[in-house]
Structures are given as C-alpha cells and as structure tokens.
Amino acid sequence: MIVEDFIKWLQTQDQSATVEILVGERARSYEGDNYFKTDFDPEKHVDYTDMRGNKFAIGKPYENARTLFLGEAE
C-alpha cells in the first residue's frame, strides 16, 4: 500500500479514535519475542527509508524503493 492509499483508508476511520501500534522486543531467552500495544508517537515510531540513488542498492530488489515503517522493533 502506498501512503496516498493509506491516507484515503484512514479518512474512512473514526477520526476521534486513538492510534495504537504494535511494538516488538527481541527475546532475551528461549521464550520468544514479546509484543505489546502502545500509543503511536511519530517521534519514536516512524522510520522512512529512501533507497533512490543509493549505490549499494543498485541491482537489488529494493533499488529505488521508498518505505515508511510504522512501529518499533528492537
């Protein structure tokens, strides 16, 4: 999904609802990773990557890719 379509979808949602996201914590033992919900904070939970012009991405599937990651993974 591209950002334009995501915005259109968001506009169909309850505009007064609180936005929560899933945050993952890497396991420190054999029990497996942990996940929890938290309120979305753009300062902490947004990671934009732009691979356009990146010489190390040439010929790779992600060459010229632009991605917006929402969430947090440790």
DRENTORKOL-3810 file (N, C-alpha, C; in nm, 4 decimals):
REM DRENTORKOL-3810
@n.u->0.0852; n.v->-0.1170; n.w->0.0000; ca.u->0.0000; ca.v->0.0000; ca.w->0.0000; c.u->0.0900; c.v->0.1236; c.w->0.0000
@n.u->0.0550; n.v->0.2211; n.w->-0.0812; ca.u->0.1310; ca.v->0.3454; ca.w->-0.0818; c.u->0.0653; c.v->0.4452; c.w->0.0130
@n.u->0.1414; n.v->0.5472; n.w->0.0526; ca.u->0.0941; ca.v->0.6447; ca.w->0.1511; c.u->-0.0372; c.v->0.7085; c.w->0.1065
@n.u->-0.0495; n.v->0.7415; n.w->-0.0204; ca.u->-0.1729; ca.v->0.8038; ca.w->-0.0713; c.u->-0.2950; c.v->0.7162; c.w->-0.0423
@n.u->-0.2845; n.v->0.5856; n.w->-0.0674; ca.u->-0.3956; ca.v->0.4935; ca.w->-0.0406; c.u->-0.4179; c.v->0.4766; c.w->0.1096
@n.u->-0.3108; n.v->0.4786; n.w->0.1875; ca.u->-0.3218; ca.v->0.4674; ca.w->0.3327; c.u->-0.3991; c.v->0.5870; c.w->0.3890
@n.u->-0.3691; n.v->0.7055; n.w->0.3398; ca.u->-0.4399; ca.v->0.8255; ca.w->0.3847; c.u->-0.5880; c.v->0.8153; c.w->0.3513
@n.u->-0.6192; n.v->0.7720; n.w->0.2313; ca.u->-0.7609; ca.v->0.7560; ca.w->0.1924; c.u->-0.8312; c.v->0.6586; c.w->0.2860
@n.u->-0.7642; n.v->0.5475; n.w->0.3181; ca.u->-0.8240; ca.v->0.4499; ca.w->0.4082; c.u->-0.8423; c.v->0.5102; c.w->0.5470
@n.u->-0.7417; n.v->0.5806; n.w->0.5970; ca.u->-0.7519; ca.v->0.6435; ca.w->0.7289; c.u->-0.8695; c.v->0.7404; c.w->0.7357
@n.u->-0.8992; n.v->0.8060; n.w->0.6269; ca.u->-1.0104; ca.v->0.9011; ca.w->0.6242; c.u->-1.1457; c.v->0.8321; c.w->0.6395
@n.u->-1.1502; n.v->0.7017; n.w->0.6195; ca.u->-1.2753; ca.v->0.6265; ca.w->0.6367; c.u->-1.2924; c.v->0.5780; c.w->0.7805
@n.u->-1.1927; n.v->0.6022; n.w->0.8637; ca.u->-1.1943; ca.v->0.5542; ca.w->1.0019; c.u->-1.2456; c.v->0.6633; c.w->1.0960
@n.u->-1.2792; n.v->0.6240; n.w->1.2175; ca.u->-1.3231; ca.v->0.7170; ca.w->1.3212; c.u->-1.2104; c.v->0.8167; c.w->1.3484
@n.u->-1.2331; n.v->0.9416; n.w->1.3165; ca.u->-1.1287; ca.v->1.0433; ca.w->1.3267; c.u->-1.0969; c.v->1.0831; c.w->1.4712
@n.u->-1.1761; n.v->1.0353; n.w->1.5666; ca.u->-1.1502; ca.v->1.0642; ca.w->1.7077; c.u->-1.0852; c.v->0.9466; c.w->1.7804
@n.u->-1.0608; n.v->0.8386; n.w->1.7084; ca.u->-1.0024; ca.v->0.7187; ca.w->1.7697; c.u->-0.8542; c.v->0.7403; c.w->1.8003
@n.u->-0.8070; n.v->0.6786; n.w->1.9076; ca.u->-0.6653; ca.v->0.6799; ca.w->1.9425; c.u->-0.5933; c.v->0.5781; c.w->1.8547
@n.u->-0.4775; n.v->0.6154; n.w->1.8033; ca.u->-0.3988; ca.v->0.5260; ca.w->1.7188; c.u->-0.2997; c.v->0.4514; c.w->1.8065
@n.u->-0.3059; n.v->0.3187; n.w->1.8005; ca.u->-0.2114; ca.v->0.2340; ca.w->1.8720; c.u->-0.1330; c.v->0.1531; c.w->1.7701
@n.u->-0.0121; n.v->0.1173; n.w->1.8073; ca.u->0.0724; ca.v->0.0353; ca.w->1.7210; c.u->0.1276; c.v->-0.0813; c.w->1.8004
@n.u->0.1824; n.v->-0.1769; n.w->1.7281; ca.u->0.2443; ca.v->-0.2932; ca.w->1.7899; c.u->0.3949; c.v->-0.2709; c.w->1.7963
@n.u->0.4528; n.v->-0.2949; n.w->1.9133; ca.u->0.5966; ca.v->-0.2806; ca.w->1.9342; c.u->0.6525; c.v->-0.4171; c.w->1.9692
@n.u->0.7627; n.v->-0.4523; n.w->1.9052; ca.u->0.8254; ca.v->-0.5819; ca.w->1.9310; c.u->0.9552; c.v->-0.5670; c.w->2.0072
@n.u->0.9759; n.v->-0.6547; n.w->2.1027; ca.u->1.1005; ca.v->-0.6613; ca.w->2.1773; c.u->1.1648; c.v->-0.7967; c.w->2.1527
@n.u->1.2898; n.v->-0.7954; n.w->2.1137; ca.u->1.3622; ca.v->-0.9197; ca.w->2.0881; c.u->1.3780; c.v->-0.9992; c.w->2.2180
@n.u->1.3568; n.v->-1.1273; n.w->2.2073; ca.u->1.3654; ca.v->-1.2151; ca.w->2.3246; c.u->1.5063; c.v->-1.2187; c.w->2.3809
@n.u->1.5139; n.v->-1.2252; n.w->2.5101; ca.u->1.6434; ca.v->-1.2364; ca.w->2.5769; c.u->1.6670; c.v->-1.3803; c.w->2.6241
@n.u->1.5679; n.v->-1.4654; n.w->2.5947; ca.u->1.5793; ca.v->-1.6053; ca.w->2.6352; c.u->1.5104; c.v->-1.6925; c.w->2.5312
@n.u->1.4893; n.v->-1.8158; n.w->2.5637; ca.u->1.4275; ca.v->-1.9122; ca.w->2.4729; c.u->1.2768; c.v->-1.8925; c.w->2.4579
@n.u->1.2164; n.v->-1.8068; n.w->2.5362; ca.u->1.0705; ca.v->-1.7940; ca.w->2.5395; c.u->1.0110; c.v->-1.7284; c.w->2.4154
@n.u->1.0875; n.v->-1.6586; n.w->2.3377; ca.u->1.0355; ca.v->-1.5941; ca.w->2.2177; c.u->1.0193; c.v->-1.4439; c.w->2.2364
@n.u->0.9973; n.v->-1.3768; n.w->2.1241; ca.u->0.9851; ca.v->-1.2318; ca.w->2.1259; c.u->0.8566; c.v->-1.1888; c.w->2.1958
@n.u->0.8564; n.v->-1.0659; n.w->2.2445; ca.u->0.7396; ca.v->-1.0087; ca.w->2.3111; c.u->0.6860; c.v->-0.8937; c.w->2.2277
@n.u->0.5554; n.v->-0.8786; n.w->2.2283; ca.u->0.4900; ca.v->-0.7703; ca.w->2.1561; c.u->0.3883; c.v->-0.7048; c.w->2.2472
@n.u->0.3752; n.v->-0.5730; n.w->2.2341; ca.u->0.2748; ca.v->-0.5034; ca.w->2.3118; c.u->0.2237; c.v->-0.3829; c.w->2.2334
@n.u->0.1030; n.v->-0.3398; n.w->2.2673; ca.u->0.0430; ca.v->-0.2231; ca.w->2.2045; c.u->0.0820; c.v->-0.0986; c.w->2.2819
@n.u->0.0987; n.v->0.0112; n.w->2.2085; ca.u->0.1273; ca.v->0.1396; ca.w->2.2708; c.u->0.0711; c.v->0.2498; c.w->2.1826
@n.u->0.0494; n.v->0.3673; n.w->2.2402; ca.u->0.0028; ca.v->0.4807; ca.w->2.1611; c.u->0.1091; c.v->0.5191; c.w->2.0589
@n.u->0.0646; n.v->0.5517; n.w->1.9400; ca.u->0.1539; ca.v->0.5914; ca.w->1.8311; c.u->0.2164; c.v->0.7270; c.w->1.8609
@n.u->0.3477; n.v->0.7354; n.w->1.8490; ca.u->0.4226; ca.v->0.8593; ca.w->1.8671; c.u->0.5122; c.v->0.8766; c.w->1.7448
@n.u->0.4805; n.v->0.9714; n.w->1.6560; ca.u->0.5607; ca.v->0.9884; ca.w->1.5343; c.u->0.7093; c.v->1.0121; c.w->1.5605
@n.u->0.7428; n.v->1.0666; n.w->1.6760; ca.u->0.8839; ca.v->1.0905; ca.w->1.7078; c.u->0.9595; c.v->0.9596; c.w->1.7309
@n.u->0.8897; n.v->0.8563; n.w->1.7775; ca.u->0.9549; ca.v->0.7288; ca.w->1.8103; c.u->0.9211; c.v->0.6155; c.w->1.7136
@n.u->0.8083; n.v->0.6238; n.w->1.6457; ca.u->0.7558; ca.v->0.5072; ca.w->1.5747; c.u->0.7482; c.v->0.5230; c.w->1.4229
@n.u->0.8300; n.v->0.6088; n.w->1.3657; ca.u->0.8310; ca.v->0.6278; ca.w->1.2205; c.u->0.9744; c.v->0.6163; c.w->1.1706
@n.u->0.9920; n.v->0.5359; n.w->1.0664; ca.u->1.1234; ca.v->0.5215; ca.w->1.0041; c.u->1.1043; c.v->0.5243; c.w->0.8530
@n.u->1.1533; n.v->0.6302; n.w->0.7896; ca.u->1.1433; ca.v->0.6450; ca.w->0.6439; c.u->1.2778; c.v->0.6107; c.w->0.5820
@n.u->1.2760; n.v->0.5248; n.w->0.4805; ca.u->1.3972; ca.v->0.4856; ca.w->0.4092; c.u->1.3810; c.v->0.5150; c.w->0.2613
@n.u->1.4764; n.v->0.5853; n.w->0.2039; ca.u->1.4747; ca.v->0.6209; ca.w->0.0614; c.u->1.6008; c.v->0.5638; c.w->-0.0022
@n.u->1.5839; n.v->0.4631; n.w->-0.0866; ca.u->1.6986; ca.v->0.3966; ca.w->-0.1491; c.u->1.7318; c.v->0.4539; c.w->-0.2869
@n.u->1.6577; n.v->0.5557; n.w->-0.3310; ca.u->1.6870; ca.v->0.6156; ca.w->-0.4619; c.u->1.8282; c.v->0.6726; c.w->-0.4613
@n.u->1.9063; n.v->0.6351; n.w->-0.5598; ca.u->2.0418; ca.v->0.6862; ca.w->-0.5728; c.u->2.1442; c.v->0.6202; c.w->-0.4816
@n.u->2.1044; n.v->0.5203; n.w->-0.4057; ca.u->2.1970; ca.v->0.4528; ca.w->-0.3162; c.u->2.2807; c.v->0.3540; c.w->-0.3991
@n.u->2.4098; n.v->0.3784; n.w->-0.4065; ca.u->2.4960; ca.v->0.2946; ca.w->-0.4914; c.u->2.5030; c.v->0.1499; c.w->-0.4441
@n.u->2.4750; n.v->0.1244; n.w->-0.3164; ca.u->2.4792; ca.v->-0.0120; ca.w->-0.2645; c.u->2.3507; c.v->-0.0899; c.w->-0.2945
@n.u->2.2479; n.v->-0.0208; n.w->-0.3451; ca.u->2.1211; ca.v->-0.0855; ca.w->-0.3754; c.u->2.1062; c.v->-0.1184; c.w->-0.5237
@n.u->2.2008; n.v->-0.0748; n.w->-0.6047; ca.u->2.1899; ca.v->-0.0968; ca.w->-0.7494; c.u->2.1856; c.v->-0.2463; c.w->-0.7797
@n.u->2.0840; n.v->-0.2853; n.w->-0.8576; ca.u->2.0668; ca.v->-0.4247; ca.w->-0.8954; c.u->1.9953; c.v->-0.5093; c.w->-0.7914
@n.u->1.9635; n.v->-0.4514; n.w->-0.6781; ca.u->1.8946; ca.v->-0.5247; ca.w->-0.5714; c.u->1.7433; c.v->-0.5035; c.w->-0.5847
@n.u->1.6615; n.v->-0.5916; n.w->-0.5274; ca.u->1.5156; ca.v->-0.5766; ca.w->-0.5367; c.u->1.4652; c.v->-0.4451; c.w->-0.4759
@n.u->1.5399; n.v->-0.3880; n.w->-0.3841; ca.u->1.4971; ca.v->-0.2655; ca.w->-0.3172; c.u->1.5580; c.v->-0.1392; c.w->-0.3797
@n.u->1.6215; n.v->-0.1538; n.w->-0.4962; ca.u->1.6761; ca.v->-0.0362; ca.w->-0.5643; c.u->1.5618; c.v->0.0617; c.w->-0.5923
@n.u->1.5807; n.v->0.1859; n.w->-0.5576; ca.u->1.4825; ca.v->0.2942; ca.w->-0.5752; c.u->1.3595; c.v->0.2803; c.w->-0.4862
@n.u->1.3601; n.v->0.1885; n.w->-0.3921; ca.u->1.2462; ca.v->0.1714; ca.w->-0.3021; c.u->1.2391; c.v->0.2865; c.w->-0.2025
@n.u->1.1179; n.v->0.3212; n.w->-0.1658; ca.u->1.0933; ca.v->0.4185; ca.w->-0.0596; c.u->0.9921; c.v->0.3541; c.w->0.0332
@n.u->1.0270; n.v->0.3408; n.w->0.1591; ca.u->0.9373; ca.v->0.2746; ca.w->0.2535; c.u->0.9170; c.v->0.3595; c.w->0.3782
@n.u->0.7977; n.v->0.3484; n.w->0.4312; ca.u->0.7613; ca.v->0.4158; ca.w->0.5551; c.u->0.7213; c.v->0.3076; c.w->0.6535
@n.u->0.8054; n.v->0.2854; n.w->0.7542; ca.u->0.7798; ca.v->0.1832; ca.w->0.8561; c.u->0.7170; c.v->0.2506; c.w->0.9761
@n.u->0.6017; n.v->0.1991; n.w->1.0194; ca.u->0.5330; ca.v->0.2481; ca.w->1.1389; c.u->0.5372; c.v->0.1398; c.w->1.2433
@n.u->0.5952; n.v->0.1683; n.w->1.3575; ca.u->0.6065; ca.v->0.0705; ca.w->1.4638; c.u->0.7441; c.v->0.0787; c.w->1.5266
@n.u->0.7781; n.v->-0.0232; n.w->1.5997; ca.u->0.9092; ca.v->-0.0280; ca.w->1.6623; c.u->0.9487; c.v->-0.1742; c.w->1.6791
@n.u->1.0698; n.v->-0.2046; n.w->1.6434; ca.u->1.1214; ca.v->-0.3408; ca.w->1.6601; c.u->1.2634; c.v->-0.3290; c.w->1.7129
@n.u->1.2897; n.v->-0.3934; n.w->1.8245; ca.u->1.4238; ca.v->-0.3893; ca.w->1.8831; c.u->1.5035; c.v->-0.5085; c.w->1.8384
END
